[in-house]
Amino acid sequence: MDIKTELLHESERKELPSSSGLGFGTHFSDHMFLINYTEGQGWHDPRILPYGKFSLDPAAASLHYGQAIFEGLKAYRGKDGKIRLFRARDNMERLNHSAWRMCMPQVDKEELLEAIKALIRVDKRWVPEARGTSLYVRPFMFAIEAFLGVRPAREYMLSVIMSPVGAYYAEGFNPIKIFVTDKYIRAVPGGVGEAKTAGNYAASLMASKEAKELGFTQVLWLDAAERRYIEEVGTMNIFFLLEDTLVTPALTGSILPGITRDSVLHLARDWGLKVEERRIAIDEVLKKAEGHSLKECFGTGTAAVISPVGLLYYRDKDYAINSGKTGNLAQRLFDEITGVQYGEREDIYGWTEVI
Ligand SMILES: *Cc1c(COP(=O)(O)O)cnc(C)c1O
């Protein structure tokens, strides 16, 4: 791919934010990647431009009918000064799966990865140095064809923007409190729950708004049909350590197939833990929490990596987990995965690639 590159002059580049005040998704690097798709012509005009506003037709289909998908991955700067991507090919694969589900065009995974690397090289000073910080990379695709009517669009834009990020949760690596909702649902069987598509997040806002008003960090979603089986939490997959068995909901189509989830499953199996991907009812989890056989609970996702859960709240009742403290397994998984991401631990699965 021949990427046309138009770079900012040194003097026009932004001042870097301090690593202590990064937050999540509030600062953006100097440049962005763009490529267009036109039916009959395919992908064309790849370019790296100064970060800036898009010009869109008011009838652009994504604004009306929601053909919009995204991905999220990170570039990590190790103590050795090298910049690494973690399982980026899996993100490209998942982008294509989301695109397929939303009747959007497939991308060339290798070419998009090359473009992402080129963008990171251009903006490499934006990969922060402090341990725990990283450069969040956000590829996203949306329909730009101007028409009103419900059908797949014939023109799309794919862009990549990048944001230096600190720790995801305000509380840091401390157990979070989760509100189990049986009032709202996130996804339905046969729906788009397994696609990283914009509408899923719009649909989730009301539940998380209400949970936050009550002092909770996130919502735990139950299945749409019976409101009984656990799906996932906020924008993370969820795991339970029941005695010595690690259990997570199976991928049934309504759950987002997380790459961190997959990494945890690999590690846990290789460490000799019993692992089950299955249906898991909220009553089973709560009963085991009361009987102290629910040893740990944690969420997994690129943003937080591992997010220990210290409390579940369901139907007016609190259920503490591991006395509200971070469990040993959550800590061990966090240390291992971040160790690999920062190039401090041996990468036996070939998950990282140095840029
Ligand atoms: C992105 C996402 C996840 C986590 O996926 P990772 O690949 O681990 O970052 C989980 N659930 C939802 C709804 C998501 O959007």
The ligand as a Gaussian input file, in Angstrom:
#p B3LYP/6-31G(d) Opt

LIG

0 1
 C      -14.024000      -4.445000      23.277000
 C      -14.975000      -5.125000      24.206000
 C      -14.584000      -6.145000      25.094000
 C      -13.154000      -6.531000      25.338000
 O      -12.448000      -6.958000      24.227000
 P      -10.854000      -6.917000      24.211000
 O      -10.494000      -7.444000      22.885000
 O      -10.388000      -7.799000      25.329000
 O      -10.453000      -5.505000      24.417000
 C      -15.570000      -6.796000      25.823000
 N      -16.857000      -6.449000      25.711000
 C      -17.264000      -5.448000      24.902000
 C      -18.713000      -5.131000      24.820000
 C      -16.340000      -4.755000      24.133000
 O      -16.742000      -3.758000      23.335000

